[in-house]
């Protein structure tokens, strides 16, 4: 089978978990004997092969990296670019599969009978892609009052930029809705995401949708996990911003530090690090925190191995919840907000789920688990067994191939 993947970026060019999942999917399909080619943006034109996957990087696809004011003309330009690259590299795919929303908008304009899209965020129904108001609560639709006064990206913008953000987010939504309705096969990473999107997208009869969670990277499972450290070390990995619950975490750490004086928090990820360093100073807990900045996947795995607990106090409805996957792969217990896709990833015996935006609940859960190392070890071991059983990449590959073949 000839399979063509479309993606704005492809590893080692990574913005987040989406690119990692795309790579795992491509490599899994290639391992079955399928011929997989990825078309993605690149700083330079290149045609390489990695782990059995052909990767064509093109400067002409770099507009997928941007945030255009008007998305439809750019998507049409990119659809033409994809068509030209297919002609140049003699690609005649049986299936074309887009793996993020910018390339999906272009895919919707291509004429091909077997088009798939993996939907990883709220882009089909939300101009900002995260379906969230300024206070972290879920948006109930892009109505004018919501866009003008509640959309977090509009609220945070400076006064001169507000009209442009309103135009960008509200003005492109109609095109996005039409585009995703034109793609006949939708794959969601969680049931929560599927329900939220289909409720507003209202896909036409004939559009087939399935839920395939993101697979775990085998590299995270192959090394045996190191024993839980004796130190009271907590780790949070993800972008540093309000939506990820960084403010809540630092406030909770004040209470944890009072009960467990030697607790130490490691925070890794890009974003507003300087702001949170100042906030930690104001709270008097700066010495109890190490800010690592953006780190690689291997560095993240090493950091998790050195930690006793992984925490993810997100405020928004995370579409999937990769923190549960990575914590489980390394046999670490998770404390997370009971919100979004993370609710579908870990069973009760592997994680503690708390109300979001609840500082006392988060602090209490951290103190309780730090003081009960036996329970933490049992939760981590159960999490590893669960992830290895239910999120193996070969299982996902087999299911996806079946969907490809059924679409014939």
N, C-alpha and C positions, 0 to 999 in steps of 0.2 A: 504494500500500500504506500502511495506517495502522499505525504502529509506536509502541509505548509503552515508554519506558525507565524503569526504577525505579533510583534511586541515592540513597544517603543524602545525598550532596553533589554539587554540580555547579559547575564554574568560573563565576565567579572564586573560589568557595568550594572550596579545594583543600587536601587533606592530603598527597597524594603523586601518584605517576604514574598511579594508577588513574583519578582524576577527569579527568586530561588525556586519557588514552586513551578514556574515555567520551565526552568532548566531540568528539574527532576522529572517532570512529565515528558519532556522531549527525550531525555536519556532513557527513560523507561520504555518509551515506544520504540526507540532505536534498538534497544536490546532484544526486542521481539522479531527484528528483521525488517521493520518498516523503514522506509527512506524518509527521514525527517530533515526539513530545511527550515531555518528561522530567518525571516527578514526583519531587521531591526535598524534603528538609527545608529550612526557612528560618527565619531570625529573625523575618521578617515574611511575610505572605501576599503573593504577587506572581504575575502572569501576564504574562510578557514573551516577546519573540522575539529570538534572537541567531543570526546566520548561517543563517537559515532554519529554526532549531529553536525550537519553542515550549517554554518552560521555566516550569513551574508550581511555585513554591516554597510550601510549606505548613508552618505551625507544628505541625500535627497529625502530621507525619512526623518531627519532631525526635527522638522516641525512637530512631530509627535511628542517631542520633549516640552514644547511650549504650552502657553495658556492663551490662545488667541482670543481677541475680543469677539470675533465672529467665527464660529467653529465650522459651519457648513462649507464655505468656500475652501478652507484649508483642508477639510476632509476630502473634498472632491479632488483637490490637487494631489493629496496623498494616495487616493485610489488610483489616479492616473499613474503615479510613480510606482505603485505596486505592480500595476499591469505591465509597465515598461520593464521592471526588474524581472518579472516572470518571463517576459519574452526574451530578454537578454541572457538570462541564465537557463533558458529552456526548461522552465518548471511547468509541469502539467499535473498539478496535485489532484488527488481524489477527494481530499478534504482540505479546507482552509479554516484555520482556527485562530481567532484573535484572543489575546490573553490579558489585555487591559483596555480601558474604554476608548482611548484615542485611536488605537488601531481598529477597534470595533466599529467606530463611526465610519472609518474608511471601508471596512469590510462590508458594511451595510449597502454601500454603493457599487459593489462588484457583482457581476452576474456569474454566480456559481451555485449549483444545486445543493452542495453540502457545505454549508457555512455554520460554524460553531463559534460561540463566544463564552469565555469563562468570566463570570461577573464576580468581582472580588470586593466591590465597594458600592456605594449608593449613587454612582454617576448616572445611571439611566433615569433617575427621578430627582436628582439634586445637583444644582450647579456647582456646589462646593465639594461634592463627592462624599461627604460624611453625614449629611442629613441631620444637622445639629444646630440648635440655637446657641446664643452667646453664653448661656449659663450651663451648657453641657447637656441639656435635656433634648429629647428627640423632636425633630420638626414634623409637623403634621401636614406639610404641603407648602409649595412655593407660591402662596398667595401674597398679594402685594403687602399687606401689613407685616407678614413674616419676613419677607425679603428686606423691607425698609428698616424695620425696627428690631428684629430678632435674629436674623442670620448672623452668625458669629463673624464671618469674614467681612460683612458689610459694617457691623458695629465696630470692629477693631480698626477699620480703615480710616485714614485721615480724611478730612472733609473734602479736599479736592479729588480724592480717589473714589469716594463713595458712588458717584453716578456711574463711573466706569465699571465698578464691581456689580452694581445693580444690573447694568446692561449685559455684562458678561454672564452672570448667573441666571437671571430671569430670561434674558433674550435668547439664550441658547437651548433652553429646556425643551422647547417644542421640537427642535431638530433632533435632540437626543432621544426623545420619546419615539418619534417616527423611525429613527435609525434602528433602535433596538427591537422595535416591532417587526422590522423587515428581516431580521436574522432568524432563521427557522429553528435553531437549536441553542438553548441556553443552559449553561452549567453554573450552578451556584455553589459557594463553598460552605454554606450552612442553610438550615431551614429557616432560621430567623431572617437572614438576608433575602431568601426567596419570597417569604411571605410579605415582607416590607415592600419589596420592589413590585411584585406582581399585583399587590393591592392598588397601586397607583399607575403602574405601567399598563395594566389591562392588555396583556399580549393577545393577539388575535387567535382564533381557532386555528389549529395546525402547528403553532409554535410548541415545540416539545422542550420540557425543562426537567432537569435532574439535579440532584444534590450530591456532589463529590467533595468531601473535605480535602484540604490540602494534605499532601503526603509528607511524612517525616523524612528528612535527609538521612539516608543510611549511614553517613559519616557520623551522625550523632548517636547512632545505636551501636556501631561496631566496637568502639573502645568500651571496655567495661567501665561503668561509672565508678568514680572514686568514692570511698566512704564519706558519709556526711561529716563535715569538719566539726571539731569541738568548739570552735569559736562561734560567737553569736553574730553571724554574718548574713545580711539580707541583700538581695540583688533585684534591681528593676532595670529591664532593658526595653528601650523604646524611645520615641521622640520626646524630648522634654517640652511639654506644653500643657496647658490647662486640660485639654481634652483627654490626655493620658492620665490625669489624676496626680500629676507631680506635686501640685500645691497640697492636695489632701495627704499625700504620702509624707511630705516634710512636716506637716502639722502633726500627723500621727506619730512621727518619730520622736517628737518632743515627749509625748507620754510614754512611749516605749523606753526611751533613754532614762526616764525616771525610775522605771521598774527593772530595767536591765542595763545598768550603766555602761557595760562594755559592748553594747550593740554597735555594729558598724554597717552602714548602708553604702552599697556600690550602685551608682547610677550610670548607665551607658546609653548613649544615643545623641543624635544631633538635636538642634533646636535652641531653645532659649537658656543656654547654660549660665551665662553671666547673670541673668535675672534670678535664677534659682540659687546661685552662689550667694547673691546679696540677701535673698530671702532666708537662706540657712543661717547667715550671719545675724540677721535680725532675730531669728528664733533661738540663737545661742547654741546651735548644734552643728556648726560648720566642721568642727574637728571630728565629728562622727560620720562624715560623708566623704566619699571619694567620687569625684566626677570624672568619668573616663572619656567623654566625648563620643563621637561616632567610632564604632569598632567593627572589625570584620566578623564573619560567621565563626571562624576558628577562635577568635578572641572571645566572642560571646560564649562559646561552649566552655572555654577554660574558666571564664568568670563564673559561670553557673556551677562548674565543678568545685569552685572554691567557696561556694555559698551554701548556707543551710536551708534557706527559704527563698523562693522566688515570689515576687509580688507584682500584681498588675491591677492597680485601683482605678481603672479607666472610668471616665464619666459618660462617654458616648457608647452607643451600641456597636461595639467592635464586630465587623462582619464575620470574623472567624475566631480569632484568639490564639495566635501562634505561641503566645507565652505558655499556654498549657501544654502544647505539643513539645516545645523545647525543654521545658522543665521536666516533663514526664520522661522524655528520652534520656535524660541524665539522672533519673531517679531522684528528683527533687520535688518536695511538696509545694503546692501553689496556693497562694491567697489572692483572690481576684474578686472584682465586682461581679455581682450576679446580674449580668446585663449583656445582651448581645450573643454572638456566636460562641463565646467561651462557655456558655451554659450547656452546649452540646458536646464539648470536647472531653472534660474530665468527669468520671463518675464520682459519687460522694466520698468514696474512701480514698481518693487521691488529691482532693483539693478542699479548701474552705472558701465558700462563696459568701460574700457579705453584701449588704446594701451599698449601692454606690453613693458617693459623696457623704459618707458617714465616718468621720474621723474617729470617734470613740470605738466604733465596731472594728475598724481596721487596726487600731492600736491594741485592742483586746485580743484579737485573733493572732497578731504577731507575738505578743507577750506569752499567750497561752502555748503557742507552738514552740517558741524558743525555749520554754521551760519544760517541755515534754519531748525530749529528743527521741524517745522510743516511738512515740506516735509519728513524729516527723519521718523517721526511717521507714516505718511501715507504709505511710502514705506515699513516699517516694518510690519504694519498690513496687507498690501496686500501680502507680502511675506508669512506670516503665513497662510493666507487663501489658497494660492497657494500650499504650501507644504502639508498642511493637506488634500487637495483635490487630488493632483496628486502623492503623494509619500507615501501614507498610506500602511503599511505592508500587510494588508489583501488583498488589490488589487493585489499586487505583488504575494502573495501566491496563489491566485486564478489563475492568469495567468500561474504561474509555474506548478501548478498541471495539467492544461490543456495541457501544453507541454509534461509533463510526460506521460499523458494518450494517447496523440496523437502519441507518439513514439512507442506504443505497436505493 
